[in-house]
């Protein structure tokens, strides 16, 4: 693949898949929603908040991931 073709494809990917960043406007799972999931009914508030934050960060990584071609 020529360099220009690769750059054109990269520009297209950026326009089609906007990058999502950490923001207060993005919805996160609540403690109540987490506790409704199997295996999480008895987590403490602190554990729950840590789990929610980890899941949120993982979701951003997964959403923003684009394989290198």
Biopython code that builds the backbone (N, CA, C, O; Angstrom):
import numpy as np
from Bio.PDB.StructureBuilder import StructureBuilder

atoms = [
    (1, "UNK", "N", (0.850, -1.177, 0.000)),
    (1, "UNK", "CA", (0.000, 0.000, 0.000)),
    (1, "UNK", "C", (0.892, 1.236, 0.000)),
    (1, "UNK", "O", (1.867, 1.313, 0.749)),
    (2, "UNK", "N", (0.554, 2.181, -0.831)),
    (2, "UNK", "CA", (1.326, 3.409, -0.911)),
    (2, "UNK", "C", (1.078, 4.257, 0.326)),
    (2, "UNK", "O", (0.043, 4.143, 0.982)),
    (3, "UNK", "N", (2.053, 5.114, 0.630)),
    (3, "UNK", "CA", (1.957, 5.971, 1.814)),
    (3, "UNK", "C", (0.717, 6.859, 1.774)),
    (3, "UNK", "O", (0.037, 7.015, 2.788)),
    (4, "UNK", "N", (0.417, 7.439, 0.617)),
    (4, "UNK", "CA", (-0.749, 8.321, 0.506)),
    (4, "UNK", "C", (-2.051, 7.565, 0.729)),
    (4, "UNK", "O", (-2.979, 8.081, 1.351)),
    (5, "UNK", "N", (-2.114, 6.336, 0.216)),
    (5, "UNK", "CA", (-3.316, 5.529, 0.405)),
    (5, "UNK", "C", (-3.530, 5.222, 1.879)),
    (5, "UNK", "O", (-4.658, 5.236, 2.373)),
    (6, "UNK", "N", (-2.425, 4.942, 2.579)),
    (6, "UNK", "CA", (-2.513, 4.645, 4.004)),
    (6, "UNK", "C", (-2.989, 5.875, 4.771)),
    (6, "UNK", "O", (-3.832, 5.756, 5.660)),
    (7, "UNK", "N", (-2.463, 7.049, 4.443)),
    (7, "UNK", "CA", (-2.875, 8.283, 5.106)),
    (7, "UNK", "C", (-4.340, 8.592, 4.838)),
    (7, "UNK", "O", (-5.057, 9.038, 5.734)),
    (8, "UNK", "N", (-4.790, 8.355, 3.601)),
    (8, "UNK", "CA", (-6.196, 8.586, 3.264)),
    (8, "UNK", "C", (-7.106, 7.672, 4.083)),
    (8, "UNK", "O", (-8.152, 8.103, 4.570)),
    (9, "UNK", "N", (-6.705, 6.412, 4.231)),
    (9, "UNK", "CA", (-7.505, 5.466, 5.000)),
    (9, "UNK", "C", (-7.534, 5.881, 6.470)),
    (9, "UNK", "O", (-8.570, 5.782, 7.126)),
    (10, "UNK", "N", (-6.399, 6.342, 6.981)),
    (10, "UNK", "CA", (-6.332, 6.786, 8.369)),
    (10, "UNK", "C", (-7.262, 7.970, 8.607)),
    (10, "UNK", "O", (-7.943, 8.028, 9.630)),
    (11, "UNK", "N", (-7.294, 8.909, 7.671)),
    (11, "UNK", "CA", (-8.181, 10.071, 7.783)),
    (11, "UNK", "C", (-9.638, 9.629, 7.762)),
    (11, "UNK", "O", (-10.468, 10.169, 8.494)),
    (12, "UNK", "N", (-9.945, 8.650, 6.925)),
    (12, "UNK", "CA", (-11.306, 8.139, 6.835)),
    (12, "UNK", "C", (-11.715, 7.484, 8.148)),
    (12, "UNK", "O", (-12.823, 7.705, 8.635)),
    (13, "UNK", "N", (-10.825, 6.682, 8.723)),
    (13, "UNK", "CA", (-11.134, 6.025, 9.989)),
    (13, "UNK", "C", (-11.406, 7.048, 11.081)),
    (13, "UNK", "O", (-12.322, 6.870, 11.883)),
    (14, "UNK", "N", (-10.622, 8.112, 11.117)),
    (14, "UNK", "CA", (-10.814, 9.139, 12.137)),
    (14, "UNK", "C", (-12.149, 9.841, 11.969)),
    (14, "UNK", "O", (-12.785, 10.209, 12.956)),
    (15, "UNK", "N", (-12.579, 10.030, 10.731)),
    (15, "UNK", "CA", (-13.852, 10.718, 10.517)),
    (15, "UNK", "C", (-15.042, 9.799, 10.782)),
    (15, "UNK", "O", (-16.107, 10.264, 11.190)),
    (16, "UNK", "N", (-14.868, 8.505, 10.553)),
    (16, "UNK", "CA", (-15.959, 7.559, 10.748)),
    (16, "UNK", "C", (-16.077, 7.152, 12.217)),
    (16, "UNK", "O", (-17.186, 6.970, 12.720)),
    (17, "UNK", "N", (-14.958, 7.010, 12.900)),
    (17, "UNK", "CA", (-14.934, 6.567, 14.289)),
    (17, "UNK", "C", (-14.384, 7.677, 15.180)),
    (17, "UNK", "O", (-13.179, 7.721, 15.429)),
    (18, "UNK", "N", (-15.231, 8.559, 15.658)),
    (18, "UNK", "CA", (-14.727, 9.628, 16.519)),
    (18, "UNK", "C", (-14.193, 9.056, 17.824)),
    (18, "UNK", "O", (-14.775, 8.130, 18.390)),
    (19, "UNK", "N", (-13.097, 9.605, 18.291)),
    (19, "UNK", "CA", (-12.487, 9.144, 19.529)),
    (19, "UNK", "C", (-13.312, 9.640, 20.713)),
    (19, "UNK", "O", (-13.725, 10.798, 20.755)),
    (20, "UNK", "N", (-13.540, 8.760, 21.659)),
    (20, "UNK", "CA", (-14.271, 9.110, 22.869)),
    (20, "UNK", "C", (-13.259, 9.288, 23.986)),
    (20, "UNK", "O", (-12.363, 8.462, 24.158)),
    (21, "UNK", "N", (-13.399, 10.349, 24.735)),
    (21, "UNK", "CA", (-12.491, 10.623, 25.837)),
    (21, "UNK", "C", (-13.252, 10.608, 27.155)),
    (21, "UNK", "O", (-14.480, 10.686, 27.185)),
    (22, "UNK", "N", (-12.496, 10.508, 28.239)),
    (22, "UNK", "CA", (-13.094, 10.525, 29.568)),
    (22, "UNK", "C", (-13.789, 11.852, 29.783)),
    (22, "UNK", "O", (-13.206, 12.911, 29.553)),
    (23, "UNK", "N", (-15.017, 11.797, 30.217)),
    (23, "UNK", "CA", (-15.818, 13.001, 30.409)),
    (23, "UNK", "C", (-16.893, 12.729, 31.449)),
    (23, "UNK", "O", (-17.339, 11.593, 31.613)),
    (24, "UNK", "N", (-17.297, 13.752, 32.132)),
    (24, "UNK", "CA", (-18.384, 13.613, 33.097)),
    (24, "UNK", "C", (-19.722, 13.397, 32.392)),
    (24, "UNK", "O", (-20.671, 12.915, 33.011)),
    (25, "UNK", "N", (-19.811, 13.745, 31.109)),
    (25, "UNK", "CA", (-21.058, 13.601, 30.357)),
    (25, "UNK", "C", (-21.327, 12.165, 29.931)),
    (25, "UNK", "O", (-22.464, 11.811, 29.619)),
    (26, "UNK", "N", (-20.275, 11.328, 29.915)),
    (26, "UNK", "CA", (-20.456, 9.934, 29.522)),
    (26, "UNK", "C", (-21.118, 9.175, 30.666)),
    (26, "UNK", "O", (-20.759, 9.355, 31.830)),
    (27, "UNK", "N", (-22.072, 8.337, 30.337)),
    (27, "UNK", "CA", (-22.812, 7.593, 31.357)),
    (27, "UNK", "C", (-21.969, 6.445, 31.890)),
    (27, "UNK", "O", (-21.292, 5.745, 31.137)),
    (28, "UNK", "N", (-22.024, 6.272, 33.188)),
    (28, "UNK", "CA", (-21.351, 5.158, 33.843)),
    (28, "UNK", "C", (-22.402, 4.314, 34.543)),
    (28, "UNK", "O", (-23.495, 4.781, 34.865)),
    (29, "UNK", "N", (-22.046, 3.086, 34.764)),
    (29, "UNK", "CA", (-22.864, 2.171, 35.528)),
    (29, "UNK", "C", (-23.031, 2.728, 36.944)),
    (29, "UNK", "O", (-22.095, 3.317, 37.484)),
    (30, "UNK", "N", (-24.182, 2.554, 37.540)),
    (30, "UNK", "CA", (-24.384, 2.986, 38.927)),
    (30, "UNK", "C", (-24.153, 1.797, 39.858)),
    (30, "UNK", "O", (-24.120, 0.649, 39.414)),
    (31, "UNK", "N", (-23.994, 2.079, 41.149)),
    (31, "UNK", "CA", (-23.833, 0.998, 42.125)),
    (31, "UNK", "C", (-25.043, 0.067, 42.120)),
    (31, "UNK", "O", (-24.894, -1.152, 42.208)),
    (32, "UNK", "N", (-26.225, 0.638, 42.017)),
    (32, "UNK", "CA", (-27.440, -0.195, 41.980)),
    (32, "UNK", "C", (-27.444, -1.118, 40.765)),
    (32, "UNK", "O", (-27.792, -2.293, 40.879)),
    (33, "UNK", "N", (-27.061, -0.593, 39.607)),
    (33, "UNK", "CA", (-27.016, -1.414, 38.389)),
    (33, "UNK", "C", (-25.962, -2.506, 38.515)),
    (33, "UNK", "O", (-26.192, -3.646, 38.109)),
    (34, "UNK", "N", (-24.802, -2.158, 39.081)),
    (34, "UNK", "CA", (-23.732, -3.142, 39.270)),
    (34, "UNK", "C", (-24.194, -4.259, 40.193)),
    (34, "UNK", "O", (-23.948, -5.435, 39.923)),
    (35, "UNK", "N", (-24.857, -3.897, 41.273)),
    (35, "UNK", "CA", (-25.295, -4.891, 42.260)),
    (35, "UNK", "C", (-26.392, -5.812, 41.717)),
    (35, "UNK", "O", (-26.626, -6.880, 42.282)),
    (36, "UNK", "N", (-27.052, -5.429, 40.661)),
    (36, "UNK", "CA", (-28.056, -6.293, 40.032)),
    (36, "UNK", "C", (-27.408, -7.385, 39.181)),
    (36, "UNK", "O", (-28.055, -8.369, 38.824)),
    (37, "UNK", "N", (-26.118, -7.202, 38.857)),
    (37, "UNK", "CA", (-25.394, -8.192, 38.050)),
    (37, "UNK", "C", (-24.977, -9.363, 38.933)),
    (37, "UNK", "O", (-24.577, -9.182, 40.083)),
    (38, "UNK", "N", (-25.078, -10.567, 38.372)),
    (38, "UNK", "CA", (-24.740, -11.778, 39.112)),
    (38, "UNK", "C", (-23.307, -11.706, 39.647)),
    (38, "UNK", "O", (-22.369, -11.415, 38.905)),
    (39, "UNK", "N", (-23.156, -11.975, 40.937)),
    (39, "UNK", "CA", (-21.839, -11.994, 41.563)),
    (39, "UNK", "C", (-21.415, -10.669, 42.168)),
    (39, "UNK", "O", (-20.368, -10.600, 42.811)),
    (40, "UNK", "N", (-22.196, -9.621, 41.983)),
    (40, "UNK", "CA", (-21.821, -8.302, 42.487)),
    (40, "UNK", "C", (-22.805, -7.750, 43.522)),
    (40, "UNK", "O", (-22.715, -6.580, 43.894)),
    (41, "UNK", "N", (-23.717, -8.560, 43.975)),
    (41, "UNK", "CA", (-24.758, -8.084, 44.896)),
    (41, "UNK", "C", (-24.193, -7.618, 46.234)),
    (41, "UNK", "O", (-24.761, -6.728, 46.866)),
    (42, "UNK", "N", (-23.091, -8.204, 46.668)),
    (42, "UNK", "CA", (-22.565, -7.907, 48.000)),
    (42, "UNK", "C", (-21.311, -7.041, 48.003)),
    (42, "UNK", "O", (-20.640, -6.963, 49.032)),
    (43, "UNK", "N", (-20.969, -6.392, 46.904)),
    (43, "UNK", "CA", (-19.759, -5.560, 46.897)),
    (43, "UNK", "C", (-20.000, -4.304, 47.728)),
    (43, "UNK", "O", (-21.106, -3.766, 47.773)),
    (44, "UNK", "N", (-18.931, -3.853, 48.385)),
    (44, "UNK", "CA", (-19.027, -2.621, 49.172)),
    (44, "UNK", "C", (-19.107, -1.424, 48.231)),
    (44, "UNK", "O", (-18.863, -1.549, 47.031)),
    (45, "UNK", "N", (-19.448, -0.277, 48.780)),
    (45, "UNK", "CA", (-19.511, 0.940, 47.966)),
    (45, "UNK", "C", (-18.159, 1.232, 47.324)),
    (45, "UNK", "O", (-18.090, 1.568, 46.142)),
    (46, "UNK", "N", (-17.079, 1.103, 48.106)),
    (46, "UNK", "CA", (-15.736, 1.397, 47.598)),
    (46, "UNK", "C", (-15.345, 0.419, 46.492)),
    (46, "UNK", "O", (-14.851, 0.827, 45.440)),
    (47, "UNK", "N", (-15.566, -0.872, 46.734)),
    (47, "UNK", "CA", (-15.273, -1.879, 45.704)),
    (47, "UNK", "C", (-16.093, -1.625, 44.446)),
    (47, "UNK", "O", (-15.582, -1.714, 43.329)),
    (48, "UNK", "N", (-17.356, -1.311, 44.638)),
    (48, "UNK", "CA", (-18.241, -1.051, 43.508)),
    (48, "UNK", "C", (-17.774, 0.120, 42.668)),
    (48, "UNK", "O", (-17.770, 0.047, 41.439)),
    (49, "UNK", "N", (-17.380, 1.201, 43.326)),
    (49, "UNK", "CA", (-16.887, 2.377, 42.597)),
    (49, "UNK", "C", (-15.616, 2.049, 41.822)),
    (49, "UNK", "O", (-15.437, 2.515, 40.697)),
    (50, "UNK", "N", (-14.726, 1.246, 42.421)),
    (50, "UNK", "CA", (-13.493, 0.844, 41.729)),
    (50, "UNK", "C", (-13.812, -0.030, 40.515)),
    (50, "UNK", "O", (-13.208, 0.137, 39.455)),
    (51, "UNK", "N", (-14.745, -0.946, 40.664)),
    (51, "UNK", "CA", (-15.155, -1.816, 39.555)),
    (51, "UNK", "C", (-15.771, -0.988, 38.434)),
    (51, "UNK", "O", (-15.447, -1.183, 37.263)),
    (52, "UNK", "N", (-16.652, -0.073, 38.792)),
    (52, "UNK", "CA", (-17.311, 0.777, 37.797)),
    (52, "UNK", "C", (-16.289, 1.609, 37.042)),
    (52, "UNK", "O", (-16.364, 1.721, 35.819)),
    (53, "UNK", "N", (-15.336, 2.194, 37.753)),
    (53, "UNK", "CA", (-14.308, 3.017, 37.108)),
    (53, "UNK", "C", (-13.441, 2.172, 36.174)),
    (53, "UNK", "O", (-13.094, 2.613, 35.078)),
    (54, "UNK", "N", (-13.093, 0.960, 36.605)),
    (54, "UNK", "CA", (-12.290, 0.065, 35.760)),
    (54, "UNK", "C", (-13.048, -0.336, 34.497)),
    (54, "UNK", "O", (-12.479, -0.343, 33.405)),
    (55, "UNK", "N", (-14.324, -0.667, 34.643)),
    (55, "UNK", "CA", (-15.139, -1.026, 33.477)),
    (55, "UNK", "C", (-15.281, 0.144, 32.515)),
    (55, "UNK", "O", (-15.250, -0.034, 31.297)),
    (56, "UNK", "N", (-15.437, 1.332, 33.063)),
    (56, "UNK", "CA", (-15.565, 2.539, 32.242)),
    (56, "UNK", "C", (-14.294, 2.771, 31.422)),
    (56, "UNK", "O", (-14.361, 3.027, 30.220)),
    (57, "UNK", "N", (-13.137, 2.680, 32.080)),
    (57, "UNK", "CA", (-11.864, 2.879, 31.373)),
    (57, "UNK", "C", (-11.652, 1.796, 30.319)),
    (57, "UNK", "O", (-11.184, 2.084, 29.218)),
    (58, "UNK", "N", (-11.992, 0.556, 30.652)),
    (58, "UNK", "CA", (-11.870, -0.539, 29.690)),
    (58, "UNK", "C", (-12.773, -0.312, 28.484)),
    (58, "UNK", "O", (-12.383, -0.601, 27.352)),
    (59, "UNK", "N", (-13.971, 0.200, 28.718)),
    (59, "UNK", "CA", (-14.891, 0.451, 27.602)),
    (59, "UNK", "C", (-14.351, 1.534, 26.673)),
    (59, "UNK", "O", (-14.530, 1.452, 25.458)),
    (60, "UNK", "N", (-13.689, 2.551, 27.233)),
    (60, "UNK", "CA", (-13.086, 3.590, 26.394)),
    (60, "UNK", "C", (-11.955, 3.020, 25.548)),
    (60, "UNK", "O", (-11.829, 3.345, 24.367)),
    (61, "UNK", "N", (-11.137, 2.174, 26.155)),
    (61, "UNK", "CA", (-10.034, 1.547, 25.415)),
    (61, "UNK", "C", (-10.594, 0.696, 24.281)),
    (61, "UNK", "O", (-10.126, 0.777, 23.145)),
    (62, "UNK", "N", (-11.592, -0.118, 24.593)),
    (62, "UNK", "CA", (-12.179, -0.999, 23.574)),
    (62, "UNK", "C", (-12.835, -0.197, 22.454)),
    (62, "UNK", "O", (-12.691, -0.544, 21.282)),
    (63, "UNK", "N", (-13.547, 0.862, 22.796)),
    (63, "UNK", "CA", (-14.231, 1.666, 21.788)),
    (63, "UNK", "C", (-13.239, 2.390, 20.887)),
    (63, "UNK", "O", (-13.443, 2.480, 19.676)),
    (64, "UNK", "N", (-12.167, 2.905, 21.477)),
    (64, "UNK", "CA", (-11.196, 3.692, 20.717)),
    (64, "UNK", "C", (-10.154, 2.837, 19.997)),
    (64, "UNK", "O", (-9.356, 3.371, 19.227)),
    (65, "UNK", "N", (-10.143, 1.528, 20.228)),
    (65, "UNK", "CA", (-9.151, 0.650, 19.614)),
    (65, "UNK", "C", (-9.383, 0.535, 18.118)),
    (65, "UNK", "O", (-10.500, 0.308, 17.655)),
    (66, "UNK", "N", (-8.313, 0.695, 17.387)),
    (66, "UNK", "CA", (-8.330, 0.471, 15.942)),
    (66, "UNK", "C", (-7.091, -0.350, 15.597)),
    (66, "UNK", "O", (-5.973, 0.061, 15.907)),
    (67, "UNK", "N", (-7.275, -1.491, 14.969)),
    (67, "UNK", "CA", (-6.108, -2.312, 14.634)),
    (67, "UNK", "C", (-5.179, -1.594, 13.660)),
    (67, "UNK", "O", (-5.628, -0.881, 12.762)),
    (68, "UNK", "N", (-3.894, -1.792, 13.851)),
    (68, "UNK", "CA", (-2.894, -1.209, 12.954)),
    (68, "UNK", "C", (-2.838, -2.063, 11.700)),
    (68, "UNK", "O", (-2.713, -3.286, 11.767)),
    (69, "UNK", "N", (-2.932, -1.409, 10.573)),
    (69, "UNK", "CA", (-2.909, -2.150, 9.301)),
    (69, "UNK", "C", (-1.627, -1.893, 8.571)),
    (69, "UNK", "O", (-1.420, -2.427, 7.481)),
]
sb = StructureBuilder()
sb.init_structure("model")
sb.init_model(0)
sb.init_chain("A")
sb.init_seg("    ")
for serial, (resi, resn, name, xyz) in enumerate(atoms, 1):
    if name == "N":
        sb.init_residue(resn, " ", resi, " ")
    sb.init_atom(name, np.array(xyz, "f"), 0.0, 1.0, " ", f" {name:<3s}", serial, name[0])
structure = sb.get_structure()
